[in-house]
Amino acid sequence: MDNFAGLVAFVKSAETCSFVDAGRILGISASAVGKSVSRLEERLGTRLFQRNTRNMKLTAEGALFLQRCQRIISEMSAAEEELSDIKGEPRGLLRVSLPSVGTLLHSVLEEFMVEFPNIELEVDFSDRKVDLIDEAFDAVVRIGNVDDSRLVSRQIFSFQRYLVASPEYLTRSGIPDKPSDLLQHSCLLYKFPNTGKIEPWPVDGWNSLILQNLRSPMSCNAIETLAFLAARGRGIACLPDFCVRDSLESGRLQRVLGAEDTQPRALTVLWPSSKYVVPKLRAFIDFLSAHSFVSTS
């Protein structure tokens, strides 16, 4: 167990970049944390941190070792939860990665926190391809299906995208009758953060429109920003139906060209394949599935 304690001290030091903060979390002195890390370095025969009087950072070897240690600690935590007599009560830290559109799940996350007060949510909003296993996430939510034999998946809901604009914008700039009319409009575009490519719109001849220098006063990787700008009359945007439903019902936005995806897109939750799913993870998966606020009608 001394070896395991050393791993924990190392992980907390790496995550906080401070022996003092790590000691505060673990309930021991900074000196004890430093000695534990030093003994670990001696046993491994390599330096895990570059340290001076003002700061500390991981070495390349330390960064590699950290990923493994986080997995070990996560598995240890899961084993303890599985074997302890907690009567299935969900509790503990739950690390989840959500896509950028996941910020639209704010109300669902709040409801989850209220219903499961003993679960500590740590949420990472990112569209990058997260390695759920190596980065020690309990679950990830992503658009589309992910083919990975190490993971189990469940579709939460499906959605379509609509072209929308504010009535003020359409009064000022005119209503497009056909896709080629978009060349005369301001188009608010979504850019994939991983590739920098523009997300295609569900209209005929999209590639040709792009090659003809479709006018865009804004491109970004934040759905909320595009929705805000569209509602403020800055242009036409292509947005998920669940993002614009309220604005369409209130009249703040209108659909344009009747365009929508021919095939609905899926939002899917994924987690490591295992015969046993800890209660906190099971609670999260079931809650998302039961509280999907999206309809495809």
N, C-alpha and C positions, 0 to 999 in steps of 0.2 A: 504493500500500500504506500510505502514511502516513495516508490518510483511513480505511482499514480499521482501522489500529492505534488511531486516535482513537475509532472506534466501540466497539472492544473495551474500551478504557480506560473509556469512558462506561458501558457495560453492567456491567462489574465494579464500578465505583463505585456504580452504582445498586443492584445486587444486595447489596452489602455495606454501603452507606451510609457508606463510608469510603474516602478516597484511600489511607490507610495499608494497609488490608486488601487493597484492589484491587492496590496495588503489590506486596504480598507474594505474591499469587496470580500476578501477571504477571512477577515477578522484576525489577521496576524500583523506583525510589524513589517515595515519595508525591509528591514535588515534580514528578517527570516525569509522573505520572498527572494531577496538577492542571493542569499546563501543557497537556497533550494535550487535556483536557476544555475548557480555556479557549479553545484554538485552534478546537475544534469549535464552541463557542458563538459565537465571532466569525464563523466561516464561515456558520453558520446564521442569525446575526443575532437570536438569542434566548437567554434564560437557561434552562438545563436543570436547574439545582439552585438551591435557596435555601440559602445557607451562612452560618453564623456560627462563632464560636470553639468552640462545643460540639457542634453537630450539623449535618447536612445532609439535605435531603429534596428529592425531585423536584418541579419545578413541574408545572403541568397540561400544558404543552408537552413537558416532559421525560418525563412518564409516557406520553404518546402516542408520542413518538419511541422510547422504550424498546421498546415492543412490536414496532415495525418493525425495530429493530436486532437484537433477539433472533432474529427470523425470518431476517434477512440472515446472521447469524453461523451459525445452524443450517444454512442452505442451503450456506454456504461449507464448513462442516465435513463435510456430506454429500458435497459435490463432491470434497473432498480424499480422503475415504475411498473414493469410487468410483474415482478416478484413481490412487490410490497402490497400490503393489504389496504388499498385505498378505495375499495368497493367501486372501482370504475369511475371515481370522481375526476374529471379533467383538471389538471393543474400543471404548472411549470412553464418554462420558456418555450415559445413556439416561434421558430424562425421561418418566415414566409416571403417569397419573392412574387410580386405582382407586376403585370405590365403597366405601362404608363396610363392606359385607360382604367387601370385599377383604382386610381384616385376617385373615380366616379362611384366606387363602392363604399364611400365614406359612411353612409348611413348604415350599410350592412355591417361594416366593421364595428361601428359604435354599438349596434344591437348585440353583436357577438361579445363585446367587452362587458356589456351589462349582464348578459345571460351567463357568462363564464368568468366571473371576477377573479378566479384563481389561476387563470391562464394569462401569462405575460406575453403579449404579442410584440414581436420584432419584425417590422415590415420593411422590405426593400423594394422601392418602385423603380423598375428598370426594364427596358426592352431587350437588353443584351441576352445572349444565350447563356443562362446560368447552368453550371454543373451542379445539380442538386446534391449529388453524392459527395464530391470533393470539397464543395463549399459548405457542407453541413447544414443545408436548409432542410426543414421538415417537409415542406411542400412548395411547389411553384404553381402559379396560374399563368397560362399562356394562351394566346390566340392560335387556333389550329391544333392539329394533332402532332404529337412528338413520338417518333419511333425509337424507343430505347427499351431494350429487354430488361433493364434494371429497374424500370419504373412501372407503376400502375397508374391508370388515368381514369377520370370520370368527367364527362361533359357536364358543365354547369348550366349553360344556356347557349342558344344560338342567336345571331343577330344579322341584320343587313345594314348597308350604308345607303344614305340618301344624299343627294345634292340639295343644299338648302341655302337660302339667303333671306335677308330681312326685307319686309315690304318697302322700307325706305330706300334700300339699295336698288330694288327692282324698279321702283318708280323713277329713280334718278338715272339708272343705266339701261333700263329696258329688260324685258323677259326673253331669255333665249328660247328659240323655237326648235333648234336642232344643235347637235354637238359642235358643229363648226362655228356657231355663234359665240361659243365660249372664248374664241380668240379676241373678241371685242370686250371681254369682261375681266375683272380682277378676280383671280382664282387663288384661294388660300389653300396651300398644299401641305400635306403631311410628308415629312422626310424620315425614313428609317434611320435610327441612330447608329446601327451597326454598319450599314453599307453607304449611307448618305444618298441613297436612291429615293426618288419620289414615288409615293404609293399611287398606283394607277387608279383612275376613276372608272366606275362601271358605265362607260359610254362608248358607243361605236367610234372607231378611229382614234382612240386615245393616243397611241404611239405617234400618229401623224400630227396630232395637236401639239404634242411635246416638241416634235422636230420643228414645228412652225413657231417655236418660241412663245408658248402660252404665257400670257402676262400674269405674273404672280408678285404682289407687293409683300407677301410673307410666306415663308415656308419654315416649318419647325417640327419638332418631335413631341409636341404637347397637344393632345386633343382638346383639352380645356381652353387653351389659348385660341385655337381655331374656332371653337364654338363661341367664345366671347367676342372675337372680332367679327364673325358672321352676324351675330345678334346686334352688333353696333354699326352694321351697315358698311363694313370694310370690303365685302366681296362675297363670292360664292365658295362654300366649303363642302367637302364630302365627309360626312360624319356618321357614326353608328346610330341606329335608330333609338337606342335607349338613352343616348346622350342628348338627343334633341326632342324627345317625345313631349316634354312639358312645354318647350318653346313653340312647337308646332300646334299644340292644343290651345295655347294662349294667343297665338297669332304673331308672336315675336319673330318667328321664322316661317318661311314657306318652302315647300318642295319645288325643285326646278327640274324641268325636262322629264319628270317621272322616273328618273334614273334610280336603279337599285341593283344590288348584287344578284346575279342569276342563281347563285348558290349561297345560302346563308353561311356565315362564318361561325365557328364554335369557340367558346371560351372554356378551357379545360383545366382542371386541377390535376397535378401529378405528384406522386409521392413514391418513396423507395419501396420496391417489392419486398414484402415480408409476410410471414404467416401471422404475425402479431402486429397490430396497429395500436400504438399507445392511445389512451383515452383522449388526450388533448388534441391529437391529430385527427382521430375519428370524429370528435366533436366539430372541428373546423370543416372537415370535408362534408359532413352531413348538414351542417348549418348553411354552408354556401349553396348546396344543392336544394335545400328546402326554402331558402330565402332569395332565390333568383328573382330579381325585380324586373326581369326583361321578358317581354312577350314578343312574338314574331308576327302578331296579327297586324 
